[in-house]
Amino acid sequence: MALTNCTISSITINPTAGAVLGSTTGTLTITPSTGYVVAASAFTNSTNLSATDSDGALTNTSKAIKSIGSATDTGTPSTAGNTVTFLITFQPGFVMPSSNLTLEVDIDGAATNA
């Protein structure tokens, strides 16, 4: 599944190459499309934080992300103005490589008609 009738934000952090992330966190926010509403209960995290590549090494996402919190409503579920958030906690010992790094997080769910 994917996201339906809504969008999700991205997280940008700007450590220098070789920097250790430390206790860095970020928040992904799901916002409903016009005419729709969201509720945390309609969204799940399907990210595999133990995923490996074809050589058996952990993927960048698995190496960099420590945990992804549960979906949380920022207001009253299924009402106008509510958004849904997921707290991302990065691995404290992850060392930033010299090039940009894109981490894929698999959040699934759908907004419903308002």
DSSP file with accessible surface (Angstrom, degrees, kcal/mol):
  #  RESIDUE AA STRUCTURE BP1 BP2  ACC     N-H-->O    O-->H-N    N-H-->O    O-->H-N    TCO  KAPPA ALPHA  PHI   PSI    X-CA   Y-CA   Z-CA
    1    1 A M              0   0  160      0, 0.0     2,-0.2     0, 0.0     3,-0.0   0.000 360.0 360.0 360.0 170.8    0.0    0.0    0.0
    2    2 A A        -     0   0   58    107,-0.1   107,-2.3   106,-0.0     2,-0.5  -0.569 360.0 -59.2-138.4-158.9    1.0    3.6   -0.2
    3    3 A L  E     -a  109   0A  48    105,-0.2     2,-0.4    -2,-0.2   107,-0.2  -0.834  50.2-164.1 -95.9 134.0   -0.4    6.9    0.9
    4    4 A T  E     -a  110   0A  63    105,-1.7   107,-2.6    -2,-0.5    29,-0.1  -0.976  65.1  -5.8-124.0 131.6   -3.8    7.8   -0.5
    5    5 A N  S    S+     0   0   61     -2,-0.4    28,-2.6   105,-0.2     2,-0.3   0.784 119.4  70.8  60.4  32.7   -5.4   11.3   -0.6
    6    6 A C  E     -C   32   0B  14     26,-0.3     2,-0.3   103,-0.1    -1,-0.2  -0.969  67.9-132.3-162.5 168.8   -2.7   12.8    1.6
    7    7 A T  E     -C   31   0B  88     24,-2.5    24,-2.5    -2,-0.3     2,-0.4  -0.885  12.0-142.4-126.8 161.9    1.0   13.9    1.5
    8    8 A I  E     -C   30   0B  62     -2,-0.3    22,-0.2    22,-0.2    20,-0.0  -0.969  17.1-128.9-126.1 141.4    3.9   13.3    3.8
    9    9 A S        -     0   0   49     20,-1.9     2,-0.3    -2,-0.4    19,-0.0  -0.196  20.5-128.1 -75.2 174.6    6.6   15.8    4.7
   10   10 A S        -     0   0   97     18,-0.1     2,-0.5    17,-0.0    17,-0.1  -0.793  10.3-129.7-118.7 166.5   10.3   15.1    4.5
   11   11 A I        -     0   0   52     -2,-0.3     2,-0.5    15,-0.1    17,-0.1  -0.978  19.9-169.8-117.0 129.6   13.1   15.5    7.1
   12   12 A T        +     0   0  106     -2,-0.5     2,-0.4     2,-0.0    -2,-0.0  -0.984   7.8 174.4-120.7 124.2   16.3   17.3    6.1
   13   13 A I        -     0   0   62     -2,-0.5    -2,-0.0     2,-0.1    13,-0.0  -0.941  17.9-153.0-122.1 150.4   19.3   17.4    8.4
   14   14 A N        +     0   0  147     -2,-0.4     2,-0.1     2,-0.0    -2,-0.0  -0.386  26.9 158.9-125.1  58.1   22.6   18.9    7.4
   15   15 A P        -     0   0   38      0, 0.0     2,-0.1     0, 0.0     3,-0.1  -0.433  43.7-110.2 -75.1 154.8   25.5   17.3    9.2
   16   16 A T    >   -     0   0  109      1,-0.1     3,-2.3    -2,-0.1    80,-0.3  -0.464  48.1 -77.8 -78.3 158.0   28.9   17.6    7.6
   17   17 A A  T 3  S+     0   0   64      1,-0.3    81,-0.2    81,-0.2    -1,-0.1  -0.300 121.0  19.7 -56.4 133.5   30.6   14.5    6.1
   18   18 A G  T 3  S+     0   0   49     78,-3.3    -1,-0.3     1,-0.3     2,-0.1   0.339  91.9 136.9  87.5  -6.8   32.0   12.3    8.9
   19   19 A A    <   -     0   0   27     -3,-2.3    77,-3.0    78,-0.2     2,-0.5  -0.455  54.7-128.1 -74.1 143.7   29.8   13.8   11.5
   20   20 A V  B     -G   95   0C  89     75,-0.2    75,-0.2    -2,-0.1    73,-0.1  -0.804  13.8-139.0 -90.2 130.9   28.2   11.5   14.1
   21   21 A L        -     0   0   18     73,-2.5    72,-0.1    -2,-0.5    -1,-0.1   0.814  29.6-172.5 -64.1 -31.8   24.4   12.2   14.3
   22   22 A G        -     0   0   28     70,-1.5     2,-1.1    72,-0.2    72,-0.2  -0.461  62.6 -17.7  72.9-143.8   24.2   11.8   18.0
   23   23 A S  S    S+     0   0  115     -2,-0.1     2,-0.3    69,-0.1    -1,-0.2  -0.367  88.3 160.3 -96.1  57.1   20.6   11.9   19.4
   24   24 A T        +     0   0   40     -2,-1.1    66,-2.6    67,-0.1     2,-0.3  -0.585  13.0 178.1 -84.6 138.0   19.0   13.4   16.4
   25   25 A T  E     - D   0  89B  77     -2,-0.3     2,-0.3    64,-0.2    64,-0.2  -0.907   6.4-174.2-130.8 163.2   15.2   13.1   15.8
   26   26 A G  E     - D   0  88B  11     62,-2.2    62,-3.6    -2,-0.3     2,-0.5  -0.977  17.8-130.1-151.7 160.0   12.9   14.3   13.1
   27   27 A T  E     - D   0  87B  68     -2,-0.3     2,-0.5    60,-0.2    60,-0.2  -0.962   7.3-154.8-121.1 128.9    9.1   14.3   12.5
   28   28 A L  E     - D   0  86B  14     58,-2.6    58,-2.1    -2,-0.5     2,-0.5  -0.862  17.2-157.3 -94.9 134.7    7.3   13.2    9.4
   29   29 A T  E     - D   0  85B  39     -2,-0.5   -20,-1.9    56,-0.2     2,-0.5  -0.960   6.8-152.5-120.2 128.2    3.9   14.8    9.1
   30   30 A I  E     -CD   8  84B   0     54,-3.6    54,-1.9    -2,-0.5   -22,-0.2  -0.860  15.2-171.0 -98.6 126.0    1.0   13.5    7.1
   31   31 A T  E     -C    7   0B  64    -24,-2.5   -24,-2.5    -2,-0.5    52,-0.1  -0.967  20.8-122.4-119.3 130.8   -1.4   16.1    5.8
   32   32 A P  E     -C    6   0B  30      0, 0.0   -26,-0.3     0, 0.0     3,-0.1  -0.356  26.1-112.9 -71.2 151.0   -4.8   15.3    4.1
   33   33 A S    >   -     0   0   46    -28,-2.6     3,-2.0     1,-0.2   -29,-0.0  -0.346  56.3 -67.4 -70.5 162.9   -5.6   16.5    0.6
   34   34 A T  T 3  S+     0   0  146      1,-0.3    -1,-0.2    -2,-0.1     3,-0.1  -0.276 126.2  21.2 -55.0 131.5   -8.4   19.0    0.2
   35   35 A G  T 3  S+     0   0   47      1,-0.3    79,-2.6    -3,-0.1     2,-0.3   0.477 110.2  94.4  87.6   4.2  -11.8   17.5    1.2
   36   36 A Y  E <   -H  113   0D  69     -3,-2.0    -1,-0.3    77,-0.3     2,-0.3  -0.833  54.7-155.3-125.4 162.8  -10.2   14.7    3.2
   37   37 A V  E     -H  112   0D  10     75,-2.7    75,-2.5    -2,-0.3     2,-0.3  -0.917  10.3-143.3-132.7 160.4   -9.3   14.1    6.9
   38   38 A V        -     0   0    1     41,-0.4    40,-2.4    -2,-0.3    41,-0.5  -0.891   9.8-170.6-125.5 156.3   -6.8   11.8    8.6
   39   39 A A    >   -     0   0    8     -2,-0.3     3,-2.1    38,-0.3     4,-0.2  -0.989  30.3-127.7-142.0 138.5   -6.6    9.7   11.8
   40   40 A A  G >  S+     0   0   11     -2,-0.3     3,-2.1     1,-0.3    31,-0.2   0.847 106.5  66.8 -54.4 -35.6   -3.5    8.0   13.2
   41   41 A S  G 3  S+     0   0  117      1,-0.3    -1,-0.3    -3,-0.1    30,-0.0   0.688  94.2  59.6 -63.4 -14.0   -5.4    4.7   13.4
   42   42 A A  G <  S+     0   0   45     -3,-2.1    68,-0.7    67,-0.0     2,-0.4   0.441  97.3  72.7 -92.8   0.4   -5.4    4.6    9.5
   43   43 A F  E <   -B  109   0A   9     -3,-2.1     2,-0.3    66,-0.2    28,-0.3  -0.936  55.7-176.8-124.7 140.7   -1.6    4.7    9.1
   44   44 A T  E     -B  108   0A  79     64,-2.6    64,-2.8    -2,-0.4     2,-0.6  -0.951  26.2-126.2-131.8 152.7    1.1    2.1    9.7
   45   45 A N  E     +B  107   0A  55     -2,-0.3    62,-0.2    62,-0.2    23,-0.1  -0.880  27.1 171.9 -95.8 119.3    4.8    2.0    9.5
   46   46 A S        +     0   0   56     60,-3.7     2,-0.2    -2,-0.6    61,-0.2   0.141  28.8 136.4-112.1  17.3    6.0   -0.8    7.3
   47   47 A T        -     0   0   21     59,-0.5     2,-0.9     1,-0.1    21,-0.1  -0.488  50.4-140.2 -69.7 129.8    9.7    0.2    7.2
   48   48 A N    >   -     0   0   99     -2,-0.2     3,-1.2     1,-0.1    14,-0.1  -0.803  18.2-176.1 -91.3 103.5   12.0   -2.8    7.7
   49   49 A L  T 3  S+     0   0   45     -2,-0.9    -1,-0.1     1,-0.2    16,-0.1   0.385  82.7  55.0 -84.1   7.3   14.8   -1.5    9.9
   50   50 A S  T 3  S+     0   0   92      2,-0.1    -1,-0.2     8,-0.0    -2,-0.0   0.162  79.4 138.3-116.0  13.8   16.6   -4.9    9.6
   51   51 A A    <   -     0   0   24     -3,-1.2     8,-2.0     7,-0.1     2,-0.3  -0.279  34.3-161.6 -64.7 144.4   16.7   -4.8    5.8
   52   52 A T  B     -I   58   0E  81      6,-0.3     6,-0.3    10,-0.1     2,-0.1  -0.880  13.1-124.0-122.8 157.9   19.9   -5.9    4.0
   53   53 A D    >   -     0   0   68      4,-3.0     3,-2.1    -2,-0.3     6,-0.1  -0.213  47.9 -79.8 -88.5-173.6   21.2   -5.3    0.5
   54   54 A S  T 3  S+     0   0  121      1,-0.3    -1,-0.1     2,-0.1    -2,-0.0   0.726 131.4  54.3 -64.5 -19.1   22.2   -8.0   -2.0
   55   55 A D  T 3  S-     0   0  143      2,-0.1    -1,-0.3     3,-0.0     3,-0.1   0.408 119.4-108.2 -92.4   0.4   25.6   -8.3   -0.3
   56   56 A G  S <  S+     0   0   52     -3,-2.1     2,-0.2     1,-0.3    -2,-0.1   0.482  77.3 131.4  87.5   2.4   24.0   -9.0    3.1
   57   57 A A        -     0   0   47      1,-0.1    -4,-3.0    -5,-0.0    -1,-0.3  -0.586  68.0 -95.2 -86.7 149.8   25.0   -5.6    4.5
   58   58 A L  B     -I   52   0E  78     -6,-0.3    -6,-0.3    -2,-0.2    -1,-0.1  -0.350  43.8-114.4 -58.9 141.5   22.4   -3.4    6.3
   59   59 A T     >  -     0   0   40     -8,-2.0     4,-2.3     1,-0.1     5,-0.2  -0.278  29.0-103.6 -70.0 164.8   20.8   -0.8    4.0
   60   60 A N  H  > S+     0   0   74      1,-0.2     4,-2.3     2,-0.2     5,-0.2   0.902 124.2  52.6 -57.5 -39.8   21.4    2.9    4.6
   61   61 A T  H  > S+     0   0   18      1,-0.2     4,-2.3     2,-0.2    -1,-0.2   0.937 110.1  47.7 -62.3 -43.4   17.9    3.2    6.1
   62   62 A S  H  4 S+     0   0    5      1,-0.2    -1,-0.2     2,-0.2    -2,-0.2   0.863 115.1  45.8 -65.9 -34.5   18.6    0.3    8.5
   63   63 A K  H  < S+     0   0   93     -4,-2.3    -1,-0.2     1,-0.1    -2,-0.2   0.848 119.4  38.7 -75.8 -33.8   22.0    1.7    9.5
   64   64 A A  H  < S+     0   0    1     -4,-2.3    27,-2.8    -5,-0.2     2,-0.5   0.779 103.8  67.8 -93.0 -28.7   20.8    5.3   10.0
   65   65 A I  E  <  -E   90   0B   3     -4,-2.3    25,-0.3    25,-0.3     3,-0.1  -0.841  48.4-178.7-102.9 124.7   17.4    4.9   11.7
   66   66 A K  E     -     0   0B 116     23,-2.5     2,-0.3    -2,-0.5    24,-0.2   0.887  68.1 -14.5 -82.0 -46.3   17.1    3.6   15.2
   67   67 A S  E     -E   89   0B  49     22,-1.9    22,-2.7     2,-0.0     2,-0.4  -0.994  46.3-144.2-157.3 158.9   13.3    3.7   15.5
   68   68 A I  E     -E   88   0B  22     -2,-0.3    20,-0.2    20,-0.2   -23,-0.1  -0.993  30.3-136.8-126.9 119.0   10.1    5.0   14.1
   69   69 A G        -     0   0   31     18,-3.1     3,-0.1    -2,-0.4     2,-0.0  -0.110  30.4 -83.6 -69.8 171.4    7.4    5.9   16.6
   70   70 A S        -     0   0  103      1,-0.1    17,-0.4    16,-0.1    -1,-0.1  -0.327  55.5 -84.7 -71.0 158.1    3.7    5.1   16.3
   71   71 A A        -     0   0   24    -28,-0.3     2,-0.4   -31,-0.2    15,-0.2  -0.395  50.4-166.1 -62.9 137.3    1.3    7.3   14.4
   72   72 A T  E     -F   85   0B  79     13,-1.9    13,-2.7    -3,-0.1     2,-0.3  -0.996  16.9-131.7-132.9 132.3    0.1   10.2   16.5
   73   73 A D  E     -F   84   0B  46     -2,-0.4    11,-0.2    11,-0.2   -34,-0.0  -0.603   6.0-157.3 -77.3 141.0   -2.8   12.6   15.9
   74   74 A T  S    S-     0   0   77      9,-2.4     2,-0.2    -2,-0.3    -1,-0.1   0.557  79.3  -2.7 -92.7 -10.2   -2.0   16.3   16.4
   75   75 A G  S    S-     0   0   41      8,-0.4    -2,-0.1     4,-0.1     6,-0.1  -0.569 116.8 -27.4-147.1-146.0   -5.7   17.1   17.0
   76   76 A T  S >  S-     0   0   95     -2,-0.2     3,-1.1     4,-0.2     6,-0.2  -0.691  74.5-107.9 -83.8 125.2   -9.0   15.3   17.0
   77   77 A P  T 3  S+     0   0   63      0, 0.0   -38,-0.3     0, 0.0     3,-0.1  -0.169  96.4   9.9 -54.2 142.6   -8.9   12.2   14.7
   78   78 A S  T 3  S+     0   0   64    -40,-2.4     2,-0.3     1,-0.2   -39,-0.2   0.769 102.7 114.5  59.6  31.6  -10.8   12.5   11.4
   79   79 A T  S X  S-     0   0   56     -3,-1.1     3,-1.9   -41,-0.5   -41,-0.4  -0.923  77.4 -85.0-126.0 157.5  -11.6   16.2   11.8
   80   80 A A  T 3  S+     0   0   94     -2,-0.3    -4,-0.2     1,-0.2     3,-0.1  -0.281 113.8  26.1 -57.0 138.4  -10.5   19.2    9.8
   81   81 A G  T 3  S+     0   0   75      1,-0.3    -1,-0.2    -6,-0.1     2,-0.2   0.201  89.4 125.3  93.0 -17.0   -7.1   20.5   10.8
   82   82 A N    <   -     0   0    2     -3,-1.9    -1,-0.3    -6,-0.2   -44,-0.3  -0.532  35.0-177.7 -75.5 140.7   -5.8   17.2   12.2
   83   83 A T        -     0   0   31     -2,-0.2    -9,-2.4   -52,-0.1    -8,-0.4  -0.860  20.9-128.2-125.6 168.6   -2.5   15.9   10.9
   84   84 A V  E     -DF  30  73B   0    -54,-1.9   -54,-3.6    -2,-0.3     2,-0.3  -0.965  23.6-163.9-120.4 134.5   -0.7   12.6   11.8
   85   85 A T  E     -DF  29  72B  28    -13,-2.7   -13,-1.9    -2,-0.4     2,-0.4  -0.873  13.2-162.8-120.3 154.0    3.0   12.5   12.8
   86   86 A F  E     -D   28   0B   2    -58,-2.1   -58,-2.6    -2,-0.3     2,-0.5  -0.997  19.3-139.6-129.2 125.8    5.7    9.8   13.1
   87   87 A L  E     -D   27   0B  80     -2,-0.4   -18,-3.1   -17,-0.4     2,-0.5  -0.779  15.5-157.8 -88.3 124.1    8.8   10.5   15.2
   88   88 A I  E     -DE  26  68B   3    -62,-3.6   -62,-2.2    -2,-0.5     2,-0.5  -0.893   3.9-164.0-102.6 126.8   12.0    9.3   13.6
   89   89 A T  E     -DE  25  67B  33    -22,-2.7   -23,-2.5    -2,-0.5   -22,-1.9  -0.957  12.5-144.0-111.9 125.0   15.0    8.6   15.9
   90   90 A F  E     - E   0  65B  14    -66,-2.6   -25,-0.3    -2,-0.5   -26,-0.1  -0.531  30.6 -91.1 -87.5 153.9   18.3    8.3   14.2
   91   91 A Q    >   -     0   0   67    -27,-2.8     3,-1.5    -2,-0.2   -70,-0.2  -0.436  33.1-137.9 -62.2 127.2   21.1    5.9   15.3
   92   92 A P  T 3  S+     0   0   56      0, 0.0   -70,-1.5     0, 0.0    -1,-0.1   0.794 100.4  44.0 -62.3 -25.8   23.3    7.8   17.8
   93   93 A G  T 3  S+     0   0   57    -72,-0.1     2,-0.2   -73,-0.1    -2,-0.1   0.378  80.1 129.4-101.7   8.4   26.5    6.4   16.3
   94   94 A F    <   -     0   0   24     -3,-1.5   -73,-2.5   -72,-0.2     2,-0.5  -0.408  48.6-147.1 -68.8 130.1   25.7    6.8   12.6
   95   95 A V  B     -G   20   0C  78    -75,-0.2   -75,-0.2    -2,-0.2   -76,-0.1  -0.863  16.9-122.9-100.9 124.5   28.5    8.6   10.7
   96   96 A M        -     0   0   27    -77,-3.0   -78,-3.3    -2,-0.5   -77,-0.1  -0.462  26.5-131.8 -67.0 127.9   27.3   10.8    7.9
   97   97 A P        -     0   0   49      0, 0.0   -78,-0.2     0, 0.0     4,-0.1  -0.198  25.9-102.1 -71.9 175.9   28.9    9.8    4.6
   98   98 A S  S    S+     0   0  113    -81,-0.2     2,-0.2   -80,-0.1   -81,-0.2   0.658 101.9  56.5 -77.1 -15.1   30.6   12.3    2.2
   99   99 A S  S    S-     0   0   77      1,-0.1     0, 0.0     0, 0.0     0, 0.0  -0.736 101.6 -78.9-113.4 165.2   27.6   12.4   -0.2
  100  100 A N        -     0   0  158     -2,-0.2     2,-0.4    -4,-0.1    -1,-0.1  -0.233  44.9-148.6 -57.6 150.7   23.9   13.1    0.3
  101  101 A L        -     0   0   41     -4,-0.1     2,-0.5    -3,-0.1    -1,-0.1  -0.988   8.6-161.7-130.5 124.3   21.9   10.3    1.8
  102  102 A T        -     0   0  119     -2,-0.4     2,-0.5     2,-0.0   -41,-0.1  -0.935   9.0-161.9-106.6 125.8   18.3    9.5    1.1
  103  103 A L        -     0   0   46     -2,-0.5     2,-0.5   -43,-0.1    -2,-0.0  -0.920  10.6-141.1-109.1 130.3   16.5    7.2    3.6
  104  104 A E        -     0   0  155     -2,-0.5     2,-0.5     2,-0.0    -2,-0.0  -0.810  15.9-172.3 -96.8 125.2   13.3    5.5    2.6
  105  105 A V        -     0   0   44     -2,-0.5     2,-0.9   -58,-0.1    -2,-0.0  -0.966  15.8-144.0-115.8 130.4   10.6    5.2    5.2
  106  106 A D        +     0   0   72     -2,-0.5   -60,-3.7  -104,-0.0     2,-0.5  -0.794  27.1 167.5-102.8  94.7    7.5    3.1    4.3
  107  107 A I  E     - B   0  45A  11     -2,-0.9     2,-0.4   -62,-0.2   -62,-0.2  -0.922  13.3-168.1-106.3 130.4    4.4    4.6    5.8
  108  108 A D  E     + B   0  44A  12    -64,-2.8   -64,-2.6    -2,-0.5     2,-0.3  -0.913  28.1  90.7-120.9 146.6    1.0    3.3    4.5
  109  109 A G  E     -aB   3  43A   2   -107,-2.3  -105,-1.7    -2,-0.4     2,-0.4  -0.892  49.6-110.9 155.7 178.0   -2.5    4.5    4.9
  110  110 A A  E     -a    4   0A  30    -68,-0.7   -71,-0.2    -2,-0.3     2,-0.2  -0.999  14.4-130.1-142.7 143.9   -5.3    6.6    3.5
  111  111 A A        -     0   0    5   -107,-2.6     2,-0.3    -2,-0.4   -73,-0.2  -0.526  31.2-138.0 -80.6 156.8   -7.2    9.8    4.3
  112  112 A T  E     -H   37   0D  77    -75,-2.5   -75,-2.7    -2,-0.2    -1,-0.0  -0.791  29.3 -79.7-116.3 162.0  -11.0    9.6    4.2
  113  113 A N  E      H   36   0D 121     -2,-0.3   -77,-0.3   -77,-0.2    -1,-0.1  -0.313 360.0 360.0 -58.8 139.2  -13.6   11.9    2.9
  114  114 A A              0   0  100    -79,-2.6    -1,-0.1    -3,-0.0   -35,-0.1  -0.283 360.0 360.0 -70.7 360.0  -14.4   14.8    5.2
